[in-house]
Amino acid sequence: MLQYFEGNDLLLPAVIIGFIISLVLIWLMTRSIRLWYWKVNTQVDTIKSIDEKLQELSEEIKINLTGFDIPEPTEESEAVPVEIEAQPESRPEETHKKVYTEEELEILIRD
């Protein structure tokens, strides 16, 4: 079959398909080296750690704000000032209302 190159019309497609298959196999076998080089595992671990810390902070904020009436936003893009009023049983000496903008809340959360 491979002895007669002039009359064999299937030789070129077979070589191309074999070359493509060998490239795919090499690409799959070197996956772990590529992931190690680009430090993908380290990045995934770091992102998971950040996500866990944000979950813990979110739970702490929910626990700390249980005594306050905070309205839920209607849309994410809508900037609505938030009024936080102290409950009479939790802080009887504070009767004034403070209106926080979205930027002020972000600054408070960061601090």
C-alpha positions in Angstrom: 0.0 0.0 0.0 2.7 2.5 0.9 5.1 1.2 -1.7 3.3 2.9 -4.6 3.1 6.6 -3.8 2.0 7.7 -7.3 -1.2 5.7 -7.4 -2.2 5.9 -3.7 -4.7 8.7 -3.2 -5.4 7.9 0.5 -1.8 8.5 1.6 -2.0 12.3 2.2 -5.3 12.2 4.1 -4.0 9.4 6.3 -0.8 11.3 7.1 -2.8 14.5 7.9 -5.3 12.5 10.2 -2.4 10.7 11.9 -0.6 14.0 12.5 -3.7 15.6 14.0 -4.3 12.6 16.2 -0.7 12.7 17.4 -0.9 16.4 18.2 -4.1 15.9 20.3 -2.5 13.0 22.2 0.6 15.1 22.9 -1.5 18.0 24.0 -3.5 15.8 26.4 -0.4 14.1 27.8 1.3 17.5 28.6 -1.8 18.9 30.4 -0.3 18.5 33.9 2.9 20.3 32.8 0.9 23.2 31.3 -1.2 23.5 34.4 1.9 23.4 36.6 3.6 26.1 34.5 0.7 28.5 34.6 0.1 27.7 38.3 -3.6 26.9 37.7 -3.9 24.7 40.8 -2.5 27.5 43.0 -4.9 30.0 41.5 -7.9 27.7 42.1 -6.9 27.1 45.7 -6.5 30.9 46.3 -9.9 31.6 44.7 -11.5 28.9 46.9 -9.9 30.4 50.0 -11.1 33.9 49.1 -14.6 32.5 48.5 -14.6 30.8 51.9 -13.5 33.9 53.7 -16.2 36.0 51.9 -18.8 33.4 53.0 -17.7 33.7 56.6 -17.7 37.6 56.4 -21.2 37.5 54.9 -22.5 35.3 57.7 -20.8 37.6 60.3 -22.4 40.7 58.7 -25.8 39.0 58.7 -25.4 38.1 62.3 -24.3 41.6 63.3 -27.1 43.4 61.3 -30.0 41.3 62.7 -31.1 44.2 64.9 -31.4 46.6 62.0 -34.2 47.0 59.4 -32.5 47.0 56.0 -34.7 47.0 53.0 -33.9 44.7 50.1 -32.9 46.4 46.8 -35.3 46.0 43.9 -32.6 45.9 41.3 -28.8 45.5 41.5 -28.1 48.5 39.2 -30.5 50.7 41.2 -28.7 53.0 43.7 -31.0 53.3 46.6 -30.0 55.0 49.9 -30.4 52.6 52.8 -31.8 53.7 56.1 -30.5 51.8 59.1 -32.6 52.3 62.2 -31.6 50.9 65.6 -34.3 48.8 67.3 -35.6 50.3 70.5 -34.8 47.3 72.5 -31.2 47.1 71.3 -30.2 50.7 71.5 -32.8 52.9 73.2 -30.5 56.0 73.4 -30.2 56.3 69.6 -33.4 57.5 67.9 -32.0 59.3 64.8 -31.7 57.7 61.4 -28.6 57.7 59.3 -29.0 57.4 55.5 -26.1 55.6 53.9 -25.4 55.8 50.2 -24.1 52.7 48.3 -20.6 54.2 48.2 -20.6 54.7 52.0 -21.8 51.2 52.6 -19.0 49.8 50.4 -16.4 51.9 52.4 -17.9 50.6 55.7 -17.8 47.0 54.5 -14.1 47.4 53.4 -13.2 48.8 56.8 
